[in-house]
Amino acid sequence: MLTRRHVLTGAVVSAGIIATGPAAFAAPHSGPGPFTLGVASGDPLPDGVILWTRLLGSGGWTRHPVQVSWQIARDERFRHIVRSGRVEARPELAHSVHVDARGLEAGREYFYRFRALGEVSPVGRTKTAPARNARGHLSFGIVNCQDFQNGYWPAYRALADENLDVVLHLGDYIYEYDPSSRYADRRHTTPETPGLSQLVTLNDYRARHAQYKSDPALQAAHAAFPWIVTWDDHETENNYASLVDEIDDTGAAHQSAQRFARQRAAAYQAYYEHMPIRANLRPGSPDLRIFRRFDYGRLARFNVLDTRQYRTDQPGGFSGDFGLFESGTANSTGTLTGAEQEHWLKGGLDNSPATWNVIAQQVMMSRVKFPNPAGTTPPILANLDQWDGYAPQRTRLLTHLKQARVANPIVLAGDIHSTWLSELHLDFDHPGCTPVAVEFTATSISSDFPAAYDAPIKALNPTLNPHVRYFDGSRRGYLRCSLDAGTWRTDARTVETIAVRTAPVTTTASYTVEAGSSRLHTS
């Protein structure tokens, strides 16, 4: 029996195994081949999963459709193939492949691979969601914010060695900034219009996604588990809101809503082309619905949100993220989700059969009072790019959770490049009252948190933010969650450094929630 590490490094493929099925999967030729971006799977259902790859290379084939064969097997040596077929990789979608493989057994591990242009891809491992009435146990990872230029991704190497059923990526998969890195091999691709520190064209976004996907640690993590992904802002542009450009943009970087719609269409298409996601893309359209729902039997329901495409602009007109709390509390017409998505979310919560009801989204929901980074008056500020900028909608949602008696609501977030484990209250000024929900905010894979603010926030949280049970801004990594019908456990898994490709991973915090309670307990 080969180990997962052997599978992920392509040992099965290079062994020259010949499989049965509609196409013979012989050993690949020498050279990089068209599968240099690896393979991935995602959006698992009880009977199916999306299989993804993208052909990349040079030659005459790049201007034409390419036939791609795929196989799914019960075993990593492909002796027991259960599904196979062919799909066309088209140049207008960057020769990306999305196979919605159905007819699989629920809650089962599978292995998959592709063949095209005489080459065979690396082997990926995936797993379907459990049957509709299953309870059992679930283990998953939470990742986000992976600025390529800021350092390496040892966290992904560690993640690939975990024993997980699925991985949730909560946004900032790529960053749009111009090339600038202290690591010579981590400089961003150069966009077609350098100097703006943002991407504009479809070619820009495709090149950046391909650069990120070329990282071997990220490829290993994708090949190890199915992923459920959603975007935040940097997949398009920092702090955008609907069709509103970043507030700090001036000159050539500033765009009208019409121009930004074209940029967003390019960003959304490139995102789809590079993700194992089940979505209905219309090339050239600035709209792409990616909020969706996944049931893991009767144990957990994941409501995956999009808090960028439909949000109103950040209130107050402040430069950057920070501003006055009053701007957020007075934002009565503000929304992070839009009315349709909010209605969809409440319906999924109200009718859920699950023990744990998860809201997987991008930005922190907890109210957080930050010391003023400038050290001037006012001394305390809010991050208005988070739910603090949309406080009335947060109150409306938390009130609904309480009044509808939604079972065991759990909020997941990323974005802020630090770990925050919190209890959510209807009135954050009275933390002694029973909380409504629990929130787990994952630190970044590599994106930076200002080191100067780590110690002050730790010192001030007991006074300013007593509902925050744990905070750490000094480490990069991911969250690992394990749950059954009685208990949810979250471990903060962090690496020593991102200055090298491989670094040890340790568990730096562990907290549990008991079903029927919204209190966090150290474990």
ABEGO torsion letter per residue (X at the ends): XBBAAAAAAGAAAAAGBBBBEABBBBBBBBEAEAAAAEBBBBGBBAABBBBBBBBBEBEAAAABBBBBBBBBBABAAGABBABBEBBBBBAAAGGBBBBBBBGBBBGBBBBBBBBBGGBBBBBBBBBBBBBAABBEBBBBBBBBGBBAAAEBBAAAAAAAABBBABBBBAEGABBABBBBBABAAABBBBBABBGAGBBABAAAAAAAAAAAAABAAAAAAAAABBBBBBBBAAAABBGBBEABBBAABBEAABBBAAAAAAAAAAAAAAAAAABBBBBBBBBGBABBBABBBBBBEAABBBBBBBAAAABBBBBGGBBEABBBAAAAAABAABBAAEAAAAAAAAAAAAABABABBBBBBABBABBBBBBBAAGBOBABBBBAABAAAAAAAAAAAAAAAAAAGBBGBBBBBBGAGBBBBBBBBABAABAABBBABBBBBBBBAABBBBAAAAAAAAAAAAAABAABABBBAABBEBBBBBBBAABBBBBBBBBABAABABBBBBBABBBBBBBGBABBBBX
